[in-house]
Amino acid sequence: MRTIWKGALTFGLVNVPVKVYSATEDHDVPLHQVHEKDGGRIRYQRTCEVCGETVAYADIDRAYVDEGTTVVLTKEDLDSLPAEKSREIDVVEFVPSEQVDPLTLDKPYYLEPDSKSPKAYVLLRKTLEQTDRTAIVRFTLRQKTRLAALRVRGKVLVLQTLLWADEVREADFPALHEDVRISKKELEMSASLVESYSTDFDPEEFVDEYQKELRTLIDAKIEAGDSFDVSETFADEDAVPKGGEVIDLMEALRASVARSKEKKSTEGTKKPATKKSAS
């Protein structure tokens, strides 16, 4: 696995050096769009709707449109916004694990201890296990403040980004407000049906059937000679006009120190936690 970022996980006076890795990967078969007539690769260009010119990525700004008014934000404008530069993932609080709604869980990352002695890492992992707590942390990713849950998976700490509260939609459907009566007998029969399907979950027993069949189809076409030489159908990458620099969608993870004490004192809703010195 490739390291995304190196830094430190901090809580109280404890500092845990870590390396960050993406915990998941996409195994979907990559498919390109091609011209039905000759199999040529279809490519897209960034074209200005006003002058019709093809625009390089380096010459593109961002804009916000509101009620017919367009506000252009230049690279200088965006760079002027405050961004935390520290390499720390700061623990804001520890909460009961059941209070973290699975619906809010997003992208997961593995944290590897990055020091001569992994004692602090193991201590935090065992503490989370014994207390059945999840650490809520803050950091910045591509200059955006992120909230994440730090939890245990086997022997590794997992950092999983969380959706903000206003990003989760409310389920408000008319049917949910209807007065539906369920008899005791119906409930018993339903529970019996559930019991008949009950077992321990083993993710290894499940495969992506669509991707499996797609790969089989591709292999069969190759074996039957129903394929093209890449050089005959796809233009040389170097010969295709570029729209500017290619931006890596997953830039290095940059941590920020959340001012938990200031936040708590401002809101006045939580009692400040007592810091303990690391041994």
ABEGO torsion letter per residue (X at the ends): XBBABBBBBBBEABBBBBBBBBABBBABBBBBBBBAAAGBBBBBBBBBAAAGBBBBAAABBBBBBBGGBBBBBBAAAAAABBBBABBBBBBABBBBAAABBAAABBBBBBBBBBBABAAAAAAAAAAAAAAGBBBBBBBBBGGBBBBBBBBBBEABBBBBBBBBAAABBBBBBAAAABBBBBBAAAAAAAAAAAAAABBBBBAAABBBAAAAAAAAAAAAAAAAGBBBBAAAABBBAAABBBAEBBBBABBBBBBBBBBAAAAAAAAGABBBBBBBBBX
